[in-house]
Amino acid sequence: MNSTSARITTIVTSMLAAVLAGAPVMAQQQRVASIIDYGSRHHSVIDQGGMVAVQNAIAAEVGADILAAGGNAVDAAVAVGLTLAVTLPRAGNLGGGGFMLVYLADEDRTIAIDYRERAPGAASRDMFLKADGEPDNRASRFSYRSAGVPGTVAGMHHALTQYGSMSWREVLEPAIRVASRGMQVSLDLSQTLKRRRESLGRDPETLRTYYMAVGAPFEAGDTLRLMDLAWSLTALAIDGPDAFYRGVIAEKIVAAMQANDGLITLDDLDNYRITEREPVVGTYREATIVSMPPPSSGGVLLIQMLNVLEQFELGSFGYGSAKAVHLMAEAMRRAYADRSEHLGDPDYYTAPVDWLMSKAYSRKLAAEIDLRAARRSADIAPGVNAGYESPDTTHYAVVDAAGNVVANTYTLNFSYGSGITVPGTGILLNNEMDDFSAKPGSPNGYGLLGGEANAIEAGKRPLSSMTPTIVFRDGKPWIVTGSPGGSRIITTVLQVIVNVIDFEMSISDAVAAPRFHNQWFPDRLFMEPGFSPDTLAILDEMGHEIDARPRTMGSAQTILLEDGYQKGAADPRRPDALAIGPRSLGCRNAKVACAH
Ligand code: GLY
């Protein structure tokens, strides 16, 4: 070897050594790049010790503290749910109900807890019809009669005692502390109370509880103490759920019902039971979808719509393209037509769930879609119509370091429910009776139609749209999501999933991306701000009736689990939303800023 080639050999060898020495660094860089989504415009909060994503920051921090103290996902979820009853009174609650999915990592099993409200024993099919046979909307929405028997306390207690590790008192403590010491009123809370001053002010107890002594709304930065609610929470800590269903709180609820022509009796409260149900399960491309079964319509419709979309190369259409929006809107239209006809409380009505979620049925629906033109909803199911539901449900997601997962959606129905507070308790009552079809064939508070399947019966649960969902990949939980938004809940969840799977977005971008919604009737395509005018023009030409008023839809507090990390995506549509873990590696010193 001459000296030149020897030098070349030396240089090449040293270059090779440098490359090899750098290889772990490069691999590490790639690895880091895959943990943080650098291609993302919105960033997740990242942790390895668990994660909570909640619409309200105070409650989110309570959840993270519980995880940091060694609590599991269920402990944290129950503490969050009880705290939201204080800090997010328009949706968090003791006087409402909801649905919780719990995934137990040890057992590789998902449980669906149905703690939906039930119609009181004296409820009857025509209870909200006026003498002329038309529905009495005021009675079904803003009276003591509008309340179903609440399930939240029983649901939270059941989840904790069956699947949690901490005591009931421990998880109640943060809620009692915030209610009694007071919380700083956020701009969000202040504004919603101002907006609802007139309607909430009709109930003297709500006025006394949630407004100042002179009836003035609290300003942002003021301190709000909820002493009656603290009393109720303390009663729950002392006597357990019996306080609510048999004891001191039950007595106050029933006394108020009797004084105000309400229907809920001590027997109704005493007889309230949660139900554990089998979740509905479907597949979408490589993923498995596990979601809420009836009496929520959410899981069935979600799986039906995904089955239809699976027949198309949706990813190649491109996010936000007219073609993609059109296809998805057509899948939505058909699913909501089925909702009105086929779904109700499975304890009272046998819904054809397997058929609705079958691949065979979806192939038929997909074949009916014209990729160039919108169908008219009236052509799909003439003579029946529907609208949309309450935006003031709330959803949160919790994951712990051991891989246990909770997706919980619960509600009072409307914002602040019926607007009625049970005297002496601080507890707002739901108006969930309006989710029944008061008169089959007539729309409810938000226009949703129901048929016989959702007619009022004593003890029955009204049909819901709540869609707490866990998406599995390779047999492990991958995406934990859900949303408020009434009937828009289901299409919100659909879009979070499709944005990740088909449009390959990071979880934070998937949650933030503009959404749209079609629910068969009214025959309209609701578009959030953020879609291109060109897309809107093409959709209009295709025959869609576009409603692009500047309103947002849903609030999908979501967590993605990947490679041992939990990525929390707080939905930027809610100003107080927060994703936070015990350590929040992605944004240690700027929790709120990073959450968005
Ligand atoms: N109250 C809204 C829902 O249950 O979907």
Residues whose N, C-alpha, C, O or C-beta is under 5 A from the ligand:
A	BS01	LIG	E389 N413 D435 L463 S464 S465 M466 G486
